[in-house]
Amino acid sequence: MASATSDGTTRRDFLYIASGAMGAVGVGLAAWPFIDQMNPSASVLAMASTEVDLTPVQEGQQITIMWRSKPVFVRKRTAKEIAEAKAVDVASLPDGLARNANLEDAAPATDANRVVKPDWLVLIGICTHLGCIPLFNQGEFGGYLCPCHGSEYDTAGRIRKGPAPENLFIPPYAFMNDTRIKIG
């Protein structure tokens, strides 16, 4: 029989508690690598934001860059494209919301709410119908045409015709200077 102390605990009670505590620490140390591997990898963290040099883009041209594994269209619009986009009545659009991550959710889809600077259009190049990549400078409205199901977007990336339910999304971005933007 184990000898008991004055308060009734035995040496065996201490050994049970110490073994349980060591077991809990061991389980925590063994589980840490599994928990830590759920964090985003360095490549994902690097893609959280990207900088784009705008100097090679001429008026009327577009470049496509990848951000968070999505194509982002960066387009330098012509004066004609800007004028056409500003002339559109928001009430006539199938989707009246700007879908701009830089603004509140209820912002109307005016041309001014779709761009930071009037001559630069930056948007995520994924059709809001089934996720296809729209073609640049195509369709009745001179903006984008989704070849899969015929959704047509204007020069501000707003849905004008076809089955797509929403405007093309605008990612969070800001101008660092006149020739450089940071997306994300």
N, C-alpha and C positions, 0 to 999 in steps of 0.2 A: 504494500500500500504506500502511495506517495505521501510524503509529509506535507501537511498543510500549514500555511502561514497563519498569523493571528486573524486575518480578515477572511480566511476560508479558501484562498486561491492556492493552487498547487503549481509546482514547477511545470507540469504537463500543460496547464492552462496557458502559461507564458509561451511555451513552445508552439502551441496551436496558433496563438495570435501572431507570433513572429513568423511562422511558416506561411500563414495566410497573407501577411503583409508582403513578404518576399515574393510570393506567388503573384500577387496583384501587380507589383512592380515589374516582374518578369513578363507578364501578359501585356502590360503597357509598352514595354520596350520591344517586344516582338510585334505588336500591332502597329507601331509607329511607321515603319517603312510602307505598310499597306495604306495607311491613312495619308502619308506624305505623297504617295504616287498619284493621288487624286487631284493634287494641285495642278494648275496649268503648266505646261512645259515652257521652256525658255523661248521656243519658236512661236508659241501662241502669245506669250506676253510681248514679244517683239512686234507681232502683228496688231497689237491693240491700237497702235496709232502709226501713221506713216506720213512722211513729208513728200510733197510732189513739187518738182520744179516746173513752172509754167512757161519758161522762156522759149522752148521749142514749138509750142503750140501757136499756130497762126490763126487768124480770124477765119471762122468757118470750119476749122478742124476740130478733131476730138482725139483724145488718148484714152486708153483703158488701163487702169492699174488694179492690182488685187489688194483688197483690204479685208481682213478676217475671212479669207477664202471666198470673197464675193467680188465680182467685177464692178468697178466704179468708173463711170464715164465722166471725164472732165472735158468740157466742150467750151470753146471760145465762140460765142454767138456773134453773128453779124448784126448790123443795125436793123436790117429787115426782119431777122428772126426775133429780135427784142421787141420791135414795134408790133409784130403779129401776136406775140405772147401777151403783151400789155393790152391789146385790143379785145381780148376774149372776155366775155361776160361770165363771171364765176357761176352765176345762176344757171347757165346753159351746160355746165360740166356734169358728167355722171358722178364725179367725186368732188365735192366742194371743199375738201380739207387739204391743207398744204402738205401734210405728211412730211414735215421738215423737223428733224430731230433737234434743230437749233431753236425752235419755237414751241409754244404751248400746243397741245393736241388739237384745240378747237380753232386754230388759225385758218382763215379762208385761203383758198388756192389761187390767190392773186399772183401775178408774176413776181412782184416785190417780195412775197412771202416764200417763194421757191428758190431765190438766189440771195447771196450775200452782196455780190457786186453784179450789176446788170449784164455785163458781157461774159461772165463766167457761170456756167451751169455745171453743178457737181451733183451726180445722183447715182444711186445703186442700180446697176444695169440688169435687173431681174424683173421680168414681167410678173405683175401681181395676179395673173390668172393661174398659170401652172408652173411658173418658175423658169421659163425659157429666157434666152438672151435676145433682147430686141436688136434689130438692125438699125444702124445710124443713118440719118438723112433719107429715110424711106417713108412711104405712105402719103396719104392725102394731105396731112398737116405739116409735112417737112421735118418732123421730129424723129420718131422711132416707130418701127413696125415690128411686131412679134410675128415671125413667119409661121408659127405653129397653129395659131387660132385666129390670126388677123386683128389683134388688138392694135390700135393706133394711138400714139401719144404725140402731143404737139412739141414745139421747141422749148417748152418749159417742163417737159416730162409729165404732163397731165393727160389722163386718159380722155380720149375724145370719141372713140368708136371701138366697138368690139366687146368681147366678154370679160375683159379684165375689170375687177370691181373697184380698184383703187389706183391712184396716181403712183408713179414710180417714187420710191422713198429717197429722201435727201439725208445723207449721213451727217453726223456731227462733224463740222469742219470749221476752220477759221483761217483767215489770211495772216501769215506771219509777216509778209511784206508784199509789195506789188507783184512779185514773181514767184512766190512760194506759199503753198497752203499746207496745213496739217489736218489730216483726216483722222478722227478718233479722239 
